Amino acid sequence: MKLKSLYSKLLLSFLGVLFITIILILVLFIMTAGRSFKHQIDKQSIAKLVIFKNMIQEKVNQKPLIPIEQNNEINEMLHMLSDLFDIKIWVTSPDKTILIKTFSSPVNINLKDLEDYDVLQEGIKLYHLSRRHINYYAQLSIRVDKTINVIHIHLYTQQERKPEVTFLIGLLCIGVIIAILIVPLTKIITKRIKQLKQSALEFAHGNLSCRTQIKGRDEIAELGDAFNFMADKLEKMIQGNKELTANISHELRSPLTRIRVSKELIQDKLDANLSKDIKRYLHNIDQDIESLDDLIDKILKLSKMDFQESALILEQIDFNLLLKDLEKRYQPLLEQKNLALKMDIMSSLILNADKNILTSILANLIDNAIKYTEESGKIHITAFKPKKGGITFTITNTYRQLDSAEIEKLFEPFFRIEGNKTPGSGLGLTIIKKQLKQCNGRIVAKNSEKGLTFEVEFSA
């Protein structure tokens, strides 16, 4: 599972580094202080065993002809030392026969498993039988006359013998404290990044005056300053472009009006019997003037919406009645292209909205559907009231399937579908989207079995 949250990534990264650091410190301790501690224990143990061996050897030398198992002084000394230090002691002959034993339980040391000894010094073999507890086993060679006997010593206690365990617990406690301290640090970092992200999203959604307020002198604060600098530049650039577009569009109206008047004067001066070519040219001029006029009107409308959104005038609107009025308006165009218009609309759809904006949206969508539907095609309009309130309506016209890239660009200014020869400015859907945003509505385009569908939602 991939982590998407920066907070989680930072926190886990810190904890991972902390865990690795603890492991490395523990390994270093075992390799240095741990070995030194073990060496000191071995040194002390060997020294005690040497003294013990010399004491026994001295007793044996006092009575060299008496076998060790018959030497009462040695027996008493071995039992006394066994009780005093809580250790098990037994003596074996060269053939491994047990001659003396200071305890009643059987011997539980398997000499076959002890292939190598840990320490060999002055004829003493010392073995470490456990890593967790103090568990030593030693062999001491004693010469009795010409025979070499072996004294076995086994020391075992439940006491922990390794300091690294305590050291590890201390490290873990320190790690937990550091981990707790890391949490607020991580939140401080991610909180400022989230603040910058929120400002960027708000700026992207059209609030050009949005700026981020990130305090500090670190890299994140510098990033916030860079964002504010970029936002200032972009706001000035966008506002300048909008002003330029609005001014140019406004200034184009005057020469366009003069062209229309001049064309009409020329036509009046000419004879009534005009040739077909001249009539065609005049008709083309009329169409071009209408197209330019429509384009300038839409550009001015967009510029006005960008500069300042007008206040909504809300009123109760009968959606069914509004659609019927629009159907009558577009009836001649429908008949001209022999288009079939079908409506599936719920009865009594009442919407609280701005009538001018709602009429503009519906008119633009119906106009688009008529323009881009081939002759003898079909247009299907549905409308219903969802559970959450408001109104949802769709307009579907017979059209080819669009790919995802074309659908995404439908609402971009001046976008025209490749290969489409139908006249138009490519601004109608852009205006619709801005109008719906002003009304807290939304529009989506999608392919359907019947063609291209536009789905519009008006909130309650």
N, C-alpha and C positions, 0 to 999 in steps of 0.2 A: 504494500500500500504506500503510495507516494504522499509525502507530506506537502500540503499546499500553504500552510500557515507559516509565515516567517518567524512568529513567536515560538512555535513548536520546534522549528529547525534550529533556531538559536539556542533554545533551552536544551535540546537534546545534544547539540554540538558541545555546549559548555559541560554538560554532564558526562559526555563521552570523553572529553579531554581530562576532566577531573578523575574519572575512573582509571584511565590509562596512567595518569600521573601517580595515583595511589598505588597501582600495581608496580610501577617502576621504582617508586620509593621503597616499597616492601621488598622487592627483589634486591635492591641495592643494600638494604639493611641486612638481609639474610646473607648476602655475599660478603659483607664487611663486618658489621657489629655482631651478627649472628655467629659467624665463624669464629670471631674473636672470643665470644662468650663460650662457645663449645670448646675452644682450645684451652681456656682458663679452667673449665670444669674438668677436662681430661688431665690437665697438669696437676690439679689438686688431688684428683682420684689416684693417679699413679703414685704421687708422693705418699699418700696414706697407705696404699697397697705395698709400697717398698718397706715402709716402717713395719707393717703387719707381717710381711714375709721375713724380715730380719728378726722380729721377735720370735716367730715360730722356729726359724732356723737355729736361733740361739738356744732355745729350749731343747731342740733335737740334738744339738752338738754337746749339750751337757750330759746326755745319756745316749750316745750314738749306737750302742748295741741293742737298745730296746726298740722293738718295732713301734711305729708311730701309733698304731691302734691300741697298744698296751701302755702307752705313756700317759699316765693319769693327769699329769700337769698340763700336757697339751690338750687332752680332752676337756679338762675344766676351763682352760683358756678359750678354747674354740666355742664352748657353750656360753661362756660369759660374754664374749664379743658378739655372739649371735643374738643373745637377749638384749645386750646393751644398744646395739645399732639396728636391731630388727632386720637382720639379714640371714640368709640361709647359707650354711657352710657344710661342705662335705669333702672327704678326702678319698682319693682313688689310687689304687696300685697301678703299676705299668700295664696290667692286663684289664684295666677299667673296673676292677672290683671295688665296691664301696667299702672302705675301711672304717670311716667315722662319718656320722651324719647327725647334725644338731637339730633336726626337725623330723616329725613323724610322717609327713605327707611324702608321696613319691617325688622323685626328681623329675621336673618337667622341662628340662633343658635338653633339646635334641642336638647333640653335637654334630650330627651329619649335616644339619642346615647351616652350621657356622663354618662356611667354606673359607672365609677370610676374616681376619680380625681387624678391628679399627685401629688399635694402638698396640705396638709392641715395644716395650722398653724395659731393660734390665731383667729380661726373662719373664716378664709379665704380659699376658695377653688380655686386652680389655675390649669388650664388645658392647655396642649400643644396640639394645634390642627394641627400642621404641622411639619414635620421633615426637610423640606427644607427652609421654610421662618419663619420670626418672626410672630407667630400667637398664641396669648394668649387669654384665656377667664377666667375671674375671677368672683367669687360671694362673696359679702361682706354683712354680716348680720347687719342691723341697727335697734335699738330698739326705737320705737316712742310710748311713753306712755306704753301701755301694748301690743302693736302690733309689730311683728317682720317683717320688710320689707327687701327686698333683692335688693342690688344695683348690677347691671350687668355691667361689663366692657369688651369690646372686642377690642383688639389691633391687627391690621394686616398691615404688610408692605411687599413689594416685596424684601426687603433686605435679602440676604442669612444669615442665622443665625449660620450655622455650619462651624467651622474652618477646619473640616476634608476634606471638598471638596477642599479647597485651598491646604491643605496638600497632598491630593491625586494627584492633578495636579503637584505639586512639585516632588512627588515620581515618577510619570510617566516620567517627564522630565529627572530626574536622571537615570531612567531605560533606556530611549532611548540613553542617552549618554554612559552608560555602555555597552549597546548592540552594539553600533557603535564601541566601543573600543574592544569588544570581537571578532569582525570579523577578524581583522588582526592577533590577537592572535591565533585564530583557524586556519587561513591559515598557520601560521608559523609551527604549530604542524603537520598539514596534509601534508604540502610541504615536510618536512623531512621524513615523513613516505612514501610518494610517491617516494621519491628519493631512499629510502631503498628497496622498492618494485621493482623499475626499475632495480636496481643493482642485486637483487635476480633473476629476470626473465632473465637478460642478462647472468648471471652465469649459470642458468639452461639451456640456449640455447647453451652452449658450450664455452662461453668466460670465461675461467678459470682465466684469469688475471684481471677480473673486480673487482673493490673494490669501496666501497661507501665512500664518504667524508661528514660526518655529524659532524658539529662543535658543541661544547657545552660540558657541564658537567652533563647534566641531564640524565634521564633514556633512552631517545631516542638515545642520543649520545653513551651511554653504549651499547645499542642494536646494533648500527652501528659498534662499535669496536668488539663486539662478532661475528657479521656477517663476518667482515674482518678476524678475527682469524680463524673462521670455514672455510672460503674460502681458506686461506693459507694452512690449514691442508689438505683439500680435493684436492687442486691442486697438492700438493706434493704426496699424496696418488695415485691419478689418473695417474699422470705422471710416478710414479714409477711402477705402474701396467702395463702401456703401454710399458715402456722400457723392463720390465721383459718379457711380452708377445712377443715383437718383437725379443728379444735376444733368447728366447727359441725356437721360430718358426724358426729363422735363423739357430740355432745349430741343429735342427732336420733334416735339409736338408741333412747334411753330412752322418749320419748313415742311413738315408732312401735311399740315393744313393748307399751306400755300400750294403745294403740289396738287392736292385734291381740287382746290378752287380753280387753279390754272387748267387742269384737265377738263373740268366742266365747262369753262369758258371756251376752250379750243373746240370742244365737241359742239357747243352751241353755234360757233361761227361756221362750222363745216356744213356742207349741204346735207340734206336729209338722206340722199341716196349715197350712203357710204359703202365702200367695198367691204367684202367679207374680211379681208386681211386687216383693214383699219379697225373694224368692229372687234376683231379678235384681240388686236393690240390694246384697244381701249379696255376691253374686258380684263385682260391680263393686268393692266395698270390698276384697275379697280381692286382686283384680288390682292395684288402686292400691297396696295395702300391699306386694305383691311387687315392683312397679315401683320404689317408693321404697326398699325394702330393697336391691334390686339396684343402684340408683343410688348410694346411700350406700356400699355395699360397694366399688363401683368408684372413687368419689371417695377413700375411705380408702386404697385400694390405690395410686392415683396419688400421693397425698400421701406415703405411706410410701416409694414409689420416688423421689420428689423429694428427701426429706430424707436418706435413707440407703439405698444399694443393698446388699441382703443378699448375702452371699458365695454364689457358685455351688457347688452340690454336683454335681460331674461324675461320670457313670457311663456305662457302655456300654448303649445303648438300641437295641432292635430296632424300627426305624421301622415295618416292616410289621405287627408284632404290636400296636404302639401304635395304629395306624390301624384295625385290625380291632376292637379294644376300643371305640374311639370310634364306629365304625360301629354296633356292637351297642347302644351307649348312645342313639344318635340314631335308631335304626331305627323306633321308634313315631312320631316326628315326620315322618320320611320317608314312612311309610305313610299318615299322616294327611293329608298334602298330595299324596299320589300322586307323589312325586318319584323320578326314576331316578338312582341314584348309580353312576357308573362310575369304576373305578380302573385306571390304567396305572402300575404301580409295579415298579421293578426288584427282583429277589429279593435277599435278604441285604443290606439297607441297615442298616448299623450306624453309629450316631452317638454320639460322646462329648459328652454335653450334660447339662444339668440337667433331670431328668425332669418336675418340677413346672412349670417354665417352658415346656418344649416341649409338654406336655399342655395347658397353658392357652392357648398360641398356637393349636394345632390345634383345640381345642374352640371357641374364639372365632370362628375363621374358618369352621368347619363350621356353627356356630350362625347366623352372619351369612348364609351361603349359603342355609340352610334358610329363614330369616326373609324374605329378600328375593327368593326365587324363587317365582314364581306357581305355582299348582297345576298338576300334570302337567308341570312343568318338569324340567330336567336339571342335575345337578351332576357335574362331571368333575374328578377329582384325579389328578395325575401326580407322580411322584417319580423322581429319578435321581441318580447320583453324577457330578458334573463332573470334568474332568481335574485341576483344581486342588485337588480334595478337598472334603470336606464333603458336604452334601446340598442339592439344590435341588428344591423342590416347588411346584406350582401348584394353585390351587383356582379353578375357573371355574363360574359359575352363569348360567343364562339371565337376562339383564337388558338393559334398553335401553342404547344407546350414550350415554356421558356425555361432556360437553364437557371441554376441558382445565382450565377453572377448577374444575369440580366434582371432577375427579380430584386436583387439587393440594390441595383442602381436605378430602379424605376422612379424613386422619389428624389433622385439627385437633380439639381437644376440643369436644364438644357440636354438631359439624356434622351437620346432617340434610339429605339430598337433598330439594330442593323437590318437593312433591307426594307425598312418600312418607308413607303413613299407618301403616306398620308400627311398632309400639311399640318403643322403645329409647332409650338415654341418649345415644348418640353418643360414648361413651368407649371402646368395645371396641377399635377400631383404634388409638386413641391409646395404650392400654395395650400392645397388641401391638408397636407401634413401639418403645416404651421397653424392653420386655422383650428385643427383638431387639438393640437397641443394647447392652444389658448383656451379651449373648452374642456380640457382634461380628458380628451378622447384619444383614440388610437386607430390606426388603419394598417392593415397588412395585405400583401398581395400573395397569391398562391395559385398553383396550377390545380385544376379540378377536371373531372371527367367531361364536363360540358365546355371547358375552355379556361379562360383567365378570370379569377375571382378576386374582387376587392371586398374585404370584410371591415366594416366600420363599427366601432363601439362608442356610444355616448354614455358617460357615467350619469348616475342619478343626480 
